[in-house]
Amino acid sequence: MAQIRCGTKISWPTSDSSCSNLIKHASNCIRKQSETQKNHTLGGLGITGTGSIDPKEVPQLCPIWCAEAAWPFLALVDASHKKLLHPTVLKNLPTKKAVLKDIHLLYSAIQDSYQFTLQEHKGALYLGVDAWQSPNGFDILGIVIYQLKEETDKSELEAMPLDFIQLSQRHTGKYLAQTIRLVVEKFGIQNQVRVVVSIRFTFGCFQA
């Protein structure tokens, strides 16, 4: 049978003439409803900017937050950072491996769109490259693309990370030039790149 207050179905064998199950459930139901009425959200009290948090959105927003702000994945599990997070966010935080995988998926998803945008750009493109060693010992080459902002009259450069490559050989000028060439050809901008700038390397074998 269904309880009138909450509609929950209660098992009541026909051989049992007592109302103990129904009474027990009714008392628990009343207690839960009373606790719910005592709890108020900040939004319900008139405090704005505290919208409800959807647990399903937390694993989706964390990779975007890390990617846009260039925060390391360790920031998600940092003890001092966790103290600032909402309990719902804490409960649904993704793992570092999950964030890494999702960022790769995001990057793959926007590659085609970004490739078209770069090819449609009128004017020269400039590359900035640098290499560093990650904490786990991998040598990474980062390639950033610069272009003049089209919506302003001032000569301002707009920067956008183009790609990050794990280096597998000695950092010779020839190897680095070949690596960069593969990236610019992947995006179809080999005829638009005018200058390659690097603090640490000299590209004697590279012709843009």
C-alpha positions as CSV (number, residue, x, y, z in Angstrom):
1,M,0.0,0.0,0.0
2,A,1.1,3.6,-0.6
3,Q,1.6,6.1,2.3
4,I,-0.5,9.2,1.7
5,R,2.0,11.7,3.0
6,C,4.9,10.8,0.7
7,G,3.5,8.2,-1.6
8,T,6.1,5.5,-0.7
9,K,4.9,2.0,-1.0
10,I,4.9,0.0,2.2
11,S,5.0,-3.7,2.5
12,W,2.0,-4.9,4.5
13,P,1.4,-8.7,4.4
14,T,-2.3,-9.6,4.4
15,S,-1.7,-11.9,7.3
16,D,-0.5,-9.0,9.5
17,S,-3.3,-7.0,11.1
18,S,-1.1,-4.6,13.0
19,C,-0.1,-1.1,11.9
20,S,3.4,-1.1,13.2
21,N,5.1,-0.8,9.8
22,L,2.8,2.1,8.8
23,I,3.3,3.9,12.1
24,K,7.1,3.5,12.0
25,H,7.3,4.8,8.4
26,A,4.9,7.7,9.2
27,S,7.0,8.9,12.1
28,N,10.2,8.7,10.0
29,C,8.5,10.6,7.2
30,I,7.4,13.4,9.5
31,R,10.9,13.7,11.0
32,K,12.5,14.0,7.6
33,Q,10.1,16.6,6.4
34,S,10.6,18.6,9.6
35,E,14.4,18.5,9.0
36,T,14.0,19.6,5.4
37,Q,11.9,22.6,6.5
38,K,14.5,23.7,8.9
39,N,17.3,23.7,6.3
40,H,17.4,26.8,4.1
41,T,19.6,27.6,1.2
42,L,21.5,30.9,1.0
43,G,19.5,31.8,-2.1
44,G,16.3,31.2,-0.3
45,L,17.4,33.7,2.4
46,G,18.0,36.4,-0.2
47,I,21.8,36.0,-0.7
48,T,22.5,36.1,-4.4
49,G,25.3,34.5,-6.3
50,T,24.9,31.1,-4.7
51,G,23.0,29.2,-7.3
52,S,22.4,25.5,-6.8
53,I,25.2,23.2,-7.7
54,D,24.5,20.3,-10.1
55,P,26.8,17.4,-9.0
56,K,26.9,16.2,-12.7
57,E,28.5,19.5,-13.8
58,V,31.4,19.3,-11.3
59,P,33.5,16.8,-13.3
60,Q,32.8,18.8,-16.4
61,L,33.8,22.2,-15.0
62,C,37.0,21.1,-13.3
63,P,38.9,20.3,-16.6
64,I,37.7,23.6,-18.0
65,W,38.9,25.4,-14.9
66,C,42.3,23.7,-15.0
67,A,42.7,24.3,-18.7
68,E,41.6,28.0,-18.8
69,A,43.5,29.1,-15.7
70,A,46.5,26.8,-16.4
71,W,46.2,25.4,-12.9
72,P,48.0,22.1,-12.2
73,F,45.9,19.1,-11.5
74,L,47.3,19.0,-7.9
75,A,45.3,22.2,-7.2
76,L,42.1,20.1,-7.1
77,V,43.4,18.0,-4.2
78,D,45.3,20.8,-2.4
79,A,44.1,20.8,1.3
80,S,43.9,24.6,1.5
81,H,42.0,24.8,-1.7
82,K,39.5,22.2,-0.6
83,K,38.6,24.4,2.4
84,L,37.2,27.0,-0.1
85,L,35.0,24.5,-2.0
86,H,31.4,23.7,-1.6
87,P,30.6,20.3,0.0
88,T,28.8,19.2,-3.2
89,V,31.9,20.1,-5.2
90,L,34.2,18.2,-2.8
91,K,32.0,15.1,-3.0
92,N,32.2,15.1,-6.8
93,L,35.7,16.1,-7.5
94,P,37.3,14.1,-10.4
95,T,40.6,12.4,-10.1
96,K,43.8,13.8,-11.7
97,K,43.7,11.1,-14.4
98,A,40.1,11.9,-15.2
99,V,40.9,15.6,-15.6
100,L,43.9,14.9,-17.8
101,K,41.8,12.7,-20.0
102,D,39.0,15.3,-20.3
103,I,41.4,18.1,-21.2
104,H,42.7,15.9,-24.0
105,L,39.1,15.4,-25.2
106,L,38.4,19.1,-25.0
107,Y,41.6,19.9,-27.0
108,S,40.7,17.3,-29.7
109,A,37.2,18.7,-29.9
110,I,38.2,22.3,-30.6
111,Q,41.1,21.5,-33.0
112,D,39.1,21.5,-36.2
113,S,37.3,24.7,-35.3
114,Y,40.6,26.4,-34.3
115,Q,42.3,25.2,-37.4
116,F,39.6,26.9,-39.6
117,T,39.9,30.1,-37.5
118,L,43.6,30.3,-38.0
119,Q,43.4,29.6,-41.7
120,E,40.9,32.4,-42.1
121,H,43.1,34.9,-40.2
122,K,44.3,37.7,-42.4
123,G,47.9,38.7,-41.7
124,A,51.0,37.1,-40.3
125,L,51.1,34.7,-37.4
126,Y,54.0,34.5,-34.9
127,L,55.1,31.4,-32.9
128,G,56.6,31.4,-29.5
129,V,58.3,28.1,-28.4
130,D,59.8,27.0,-25.2
131,A,60.7,23.7,-23.6
132,W,60.8,22.6,-19.9
133,Q,60.9,19.4,-17.9
134,S,57.8,18.4,-16.0
135,P,58.0,17.2,-12.4
136,N,57.7,13.6,-13.6
137,G,60.7,13.9,-15.8
138,F,59.2,14.4,-19.3
139,D,60.7,17.0,-21.7
140,I,57.8,19.1,-23.1
141,L,57.9,21.6,-26.0
142,G,55.2,24.2,-25.8
143,I,54.1,26.1,-28.9
144,V,52.1,29.3,-28.5
145,I,50.7,31.3,-31.5
146,Y,50.4,35.1,-31.5
147,Q,48.3,37.2,-33.8
148,L,47.2,40.8,-33.9
149,K,43.8,41.5,-32.4
150,E,41.5,42.4,-35.3
151,E,38.8,44.2,-33.2
152,T,41.2,46.9,-31.9
153,D,43.1,49.8,-33.6
154,K,46.0,49.2,-31.2
155,S,48.9,46.9,-32.1
156,E,48.1,44.2,-29.5
157,L,49.0,40.6,-29.7
158,E,46.6,37.9,-28.8
159,A,48.2,34.6,-27.5
160,M,46.8,31.1,-27.8
161,P,48.5,27.8,-26.9
162,L,48.8,25.8,-30.1
163,D,50.2,22.5,-29.0
164,F,52.3,20.7,-26.4
165,I,54.7,18.0,-27.6
166,Q,56.6,15.4,-25.5
167,L,60.1,15.4,-26.8
168,S,61.6,12.0,-27.4
169,Q,65.1,12.9,-28.8
170,R,68.0,15.2,-28.1
171,H,67.0,18.8,-28.4
172,T,68.9,19.6,-31.6
173,G,67.9,22.4,-33.8
174,K,66.9,20.0,-36.6
175,Y,64.7,17.9,-34.4
176,L,63.0,20.9,-32.8
177,A,62.4,22.5,-36.3
178,Q,60.9,19.3,-37.6
179,T,58.6,19.0,-34.6
180,I,57.4,22.6,-35.0
181,R,56.9,22.1,-38.8
182,L,54.7,19.1,-38.1
183,V,52.5,21.2,-35.8
184,V,52.1,24.1,-38.1
185,E,51.3,21.8,-41.0
186,K,48.7,20.0,-38.9
187,F,46.9,23.3,-38.5
188,G,47.5,24.3,-42.2
189,I,49.3,27.6,-41.3
190,Q,52.8,26.9,-42.6
191,N,52.4,29.7,-45.2
192,Q,51.2,32.2,-42.6
193,V,53.9,31.9,-39.9
194,R,56.4,34.7,-40.2
195,V,58.5,34.6,-37.1
196,V,59.5,31.9,-34.6
197,V,60.7,33.3,-31.2
198,S,62.4,31.2,-28.5
199,I,64.5,32.2,-25.5
200,R,66.5,29.0,-25.2
201,F,66.9,27.6,-28.8
202,T,68.3,28.7,-32.1
203,F,66.7,27.2,-35.2
204,G,69.3,27.2,-37.8
205,C,67.5,24.5,-39.8
206,F,64.0,26.2,-39.6
207,Q,62.6,28.3,-42.4
208,A,59.2,29.8,-41.8
